[in-house]
Amino acid sequence: MLAATRSGALPLAAPGDPSDNRDMTTAQRELSEFHRFAQEQLSAGSSATLQELLDAWTAAREHELAVAAIEQSIAEADAGLGSTIDEAFNRVRAGISLTEHEETLTAVREGLEDIKSGRVRPAEEVLQDLRRGLPAS
C-alpha cells in the first residue's frame, strides 16, 4: 500500500518499482472503481474534495471487505471449519504475554481513575485539537 507524503499526496511509483507490490491490473481496477465512485458522488451533488472522496471510497471498501470476511467466517463455521469461542480465546491468550496483559490492565485502571477524578476532556474537543494538529493532551 502506498503511504501519503507529508503534504498528504500519494507518491507515484515508477513502473516496475519494487516498492509497489501490487500488479498493474489491480491498480487499474482500483482506479476505475474509485473513478466510478467519485463520478457517482459528484453526480449526486456532492461537493467533497478529492481527498474526502478518496477517504469515503477507502472507508466503503474497508467496510465491504469486513462484511465479506464476516460472511466467510460464518460460512466456515456453518460448515464446521471454524473454532469454538474457547479455542479462539485460548489462541489469543497464548499470543499475549503476561507483561502486555498487565500493561493493558494498568492502562485501563489509570483511565478509570482519570474519569473518577475528573481528568477528562470531551471527545469532540480532543478530536478538534487533533484535526488542527495540536497534541490531544
N, C-alpha and C positions, 0 to 999 in steps of 0.2 A: 504494500500500500504506500502511496506517495504521502510524504509529510509536507504540511504547509510551511512556507518560509516565514520569517519574522513578520513580513507585511501581510501574511495571510494567503499569498498566492501559492498555487501549487507549482513546484518546479517541473520543468519539462525534461523527460528522459530522452536522450538521443536514441535513435533506432539501434537496437542490439545492446543497449546499456544493460549490464548485468544487474544494476540496482532496481530495474523494473522487471519483477519476476512474473508478470502476467503476460500472456501471449497477446498478439495484436488483435486477434479475433475477439477476445474478451474485452479489451479496451474499446474496440469499435462498437461492440454490442452495448456496453455500458454507456458510451457516449450517445448512441442512438436512443437508449432508454431515457437518459437524462434530457435529451433534446425534446423527446415526445412529452415527458413530464412537464418541462418548462413551458412548452407551447400550450399545453392544456391549462396550466395555471394562468398564463398571461391571457389566453383567450377567454378565461372565466372572469377576467377583470382584476387579477392580482397585480399589485404594484410592488411586489417583492424585488429586492436586489438580486443580482446573480448569486451572491453568497447565501442569501436567505433561501433561494430556490435550491441551491446545492445542499444546504443543511436539511431542508424539508425532504428532498429526494432521498438523501442518505438515511434520514430517520425512517422514512417509509420503507426503504429496502431492508433496514435492520429489523423493523417490525415484521415484515414478511418472512425474513429468514428465521426469526424467533418463533413465529407461528408454525412455520414448516417443521422446525426442529421439534417443537412440542407435539405436533401431529405425528411425526415419525416415531417419537418416543412412545406415544400412546399406542400406535400400531404395533410396535415391537413388544410392548407389554402385553397387549391383547394376544399376540402370537406366542407368548411365553418366553420371549427373548430378553426380557428386562430383569432387573434385580428387585428384590424386596426393599422396602424402605430401610429395614435394619441393615441389609447388606450395603446399601448406598451410604448410610451414615457411618458404618464401620470403615469403609474405604476413605471417606472424608476425614474421619477421626485419625486414621492411620497416617494420613498425609500432613496432619497438623502437629507440630512439635508442642511439647508442654510449655515451652517458653512463649511461643506465639499465642497459645491459649491464655496463658497468664497475662500477657501484654494486652490482649483483647479485653479480658475481664477488668483489668486495671483501667483501661481507657473508658469502658462503659461506666465503671464506678465513679471515675472523675467527672464524666459528663453528667451523671445523676447528681453529684454534689454541686456542680456548677448550676444546674437547674434549681436545686433546693435553695441555694444561697443567692439566687437572682443574677448570677453572672452569665446572662444570656442576652442575645440581640434577636430581634425579629428576623426571620429568614429572608424576607424581601429586602430588608436593609443590607444584609450581608451580600445578597445577590447583586444589588445595585452597586455596591462597592467593587465587587469582582468584575462587573461589566465595565466599570470605569477604570479598571486596572489597579485599584487600591487593594492593599492587604485586607483580608477578611477579619483580622483581629481587632 
